């Protein structure tokens, strides 16, 4: 079954049976539910739409736009765009919300509807539950012919997005231009191939485009992990470049490759950008937020800069909420997601690129030297597949009791601290799985900690079965 309905939207594989895959019927149903919810919630009847370049995007986009118009909603279609661009366009247009048609880092057969509120932020759990109830009941009322919504195409927002980034006080375009940087960009043949080179050229950076044609045919697995980035790493080893830049299909995740062809580390994208922002904002000691499964290095550099670090449950909406509550000046997720509220509350690879290049320009450091400045931690990512009859909550509760003398955070599963090491256990919302992330300063130590916890879980399950 590959149709996943959640509070933040709907995603699935294209084709197949209705209710089991993402079919045209499902797209219309959930677009209608979202549009109905928007009409009940807001006085505005305007929604912004944008999509990544995957081959099913045009079809899904047509269905979504037509359905919203059928509800009497006016549609502004950004066409090929990025997730952060749509997020910024919603409040600028004074729209009631937005839909981003993208399956993010999922393979090409997937697509999804990401749902935004009037602030251009992902809808809350409460709002998402209300929208899903509308979809379940199919309680839609479509407009009469005289009150159908309008349709407007607007492809100017990527440039507007870039304009706003260049206005930021911590982005020093002149310093970047003066360095004459040369970079390689891997945009996995999606909309990053439009947006990232456009930004870099405005910053005076020489660009080698690798997979920047927005056909939607991904040349490799689109998740920006080191094992998928061998082509750009190989290009960097030729020695002609200062940096490699990698984004996922909807440009909300960002990874760097150092000048010597070694991955900077997706976890360290946020760490490096936060380090620059924290120390450039000298008049204000800044706080930071990341999710519970992100590297400890962010806490280390935050405390070193005199700020406070806060951990949020996994999920962008949770990180944003914690950032607002704790007046964070930078935050995000360890998957390469940078949230810079001076621009907007959403993961944004474009602003991350501009801030990172400013840091390189001002410090004069090569990317590899900058990476060497930070505490070195390794995260081991594991999972245990369980039978559906096992009570996962009960298992996690037993693990918590076993380590009750350690600092424990239960905001999202169970996270246990061990001096400079930690382990985070979370149950999957869609499968009988416990995800186990462990971090330490050496890979062997992280793996040993993960194996120890896995052994504890298996022992608990065995004891319950007896």
Residue, then its C-alpha position, 0 to 999 in steps of 0.5 A: x500500500x503506497x498511499x500515505x495520508x497524514x496531517x501535512x498532506x497526501x503522498x503516494x506512487x502514481x498509478x494503480x488503484x484508488x485509495x492504494x496509490x496516488x491516482x487522479x481520483x485521490x488527487x481531486x479528493x484531497x485537493x477538494x478537502x483542502x480547498x473546502x477546509x480553506x474556505x471554511x477557515x479563511x475569508x480569502x479565496x486565493x491559493x498559491x500552487x507550485x511544483x517540482x519537475x517530476x514527470x507526473x507533476x504537470x498532470x497533478x498540477x492540472x487536477x489540483x488547479x481545476x479542483x480548486x477553481x471548481x470550489x470557487x477558489x482563485x489559483x495562482x500557479x507558480x509552475x516549476x518552483x521550489x518548496x521555499x519559494x511557494x512558502x514565501x509567495x503565500x503571504x506576499x500574495x495574501x493568499x489563504x494557503x498553498x499547495x506544493x506538488x512534490x514528493x521531496x526526496x522520494x523516487x520519481x514514481x512518487x508525488x505528493x501534495x504538501x499543504x500550507x496555511x496562510x503564513x506559508x507554513x505547514x498546516x498544524x496537526x489540528x488543521x490537518x486532522x480537520x482536513x482529513x475528516x473532510x476528505x473521509x466524508x467527501x463533504x464538498x460543495x462545488x461552486x456554481x458556474x458564475x462563481x468558479x475560481x480564476x486561474x493565473x500563471x506567475x513564474x516570477x517568484x523564484x527571482x523574487x525569492x532571490x531578491x529577498x535573499x540578497x536583501x538580508x543583512x547577513x548575506x554579503x553579495x559583494x564579499x562573495x563576488x570578490x572571492x570569484x568562487x567556482x562551484x558545481x551544482x547537482x540539482x537532480x534534474x529538478x527545479x533546483x536546476x532553475x533556482x540554484x544557478x540563478x542565485x549563484x549567478x546573482x552572487x557572481x559565482x561561476x557555475x558548473x551545472x551537473x543535472x540541472x535540466x528540469x526534466x524530472x528524470x532523476x539521474x540518481x537517488x534524489x535523497x542528498x546522501x553521500x552514497x548517492x553523490x558520487x558523480x559530483x564528488x568525482x567532479x570536485x576531485x578535478x581540483x577546479x572548484x571551491x565547493x559542490x552544492x546539492x539540493x533535493x527535488x523541491x530545494x528544501x534540503x541542502x548538502x555541500x561537497x568540500x573542494x577536495x571531493x569529500x562530503x561536508x556532511x548533511x548534518x553539518x549544513x545547519x551547523x555551519x550556517x548556524x555558526x555563521x549566523x550566531x557569531x555574525x549576530x553579535x548584538x544578540x545572543x542567539x538561540x537555536x532549535x533542531x529536532x531530536x534526531x539531529x547532531x549534538x554539534x548544533x548544541x555545542x556551537x550554540x552554547x559556545x556562542x552564548x546562546x541556548x539550544x532547544x530540541x523539538x520533535x521530528x517534523x518541520x512544523x514542530x521545529x518551527x513552533x519551537x523556534x517561535x517559542x524560544x526566539x531562535x535566530x536559526x534552526x532546522x533539521x539535520x537532513x540539510x534543512x536550514x530555517x532562517x526566520x529573518x527570511x521565512x519559517x521554512x526549510x530553504x536551501x537557497x538562503x542556506x547557500x547564500x549564508x554559507x558562501x558569505x561565511x566562506x568569503x568572510x573567513x577565507x577558509x576552504x570548505x574542508x577547513x571550515x568543516x574541521x572546526x566543528x565537533x565531529x560526531x557520527x550518527x548511526x541510523x538503524x531500525x527494527x521491524x516488528x510484528x503488528x501484534x507487538x505494543x511498540x509504546x510498551x516496548x519504548x516504556x520498558x527501555x525508558x525504565x531501564x535507563x531511568x538514571x540517564x537524562x531522557x526526553x520523551x517529547x518524541x519517542x524516547x531520547x537517552x543522553x549519555x554524556x557526549x553520546x545519545x540514542x533516539x528511539x521513535x516508532x513509525x506512524x505507518x509501519x510496525x518499526x522502531x527507528x533507532x538513531x545513535x550518535x557518538x564521536x566515532x562511528x564504531x561507538x555510535x554503532x555499538x550504542x545502537x546495537x546495545x539498545x537493539x539488544x535491549x529491545x529484543x530482550x524486552x520483546x522476548x520476555x513479553x512473549x514468554 
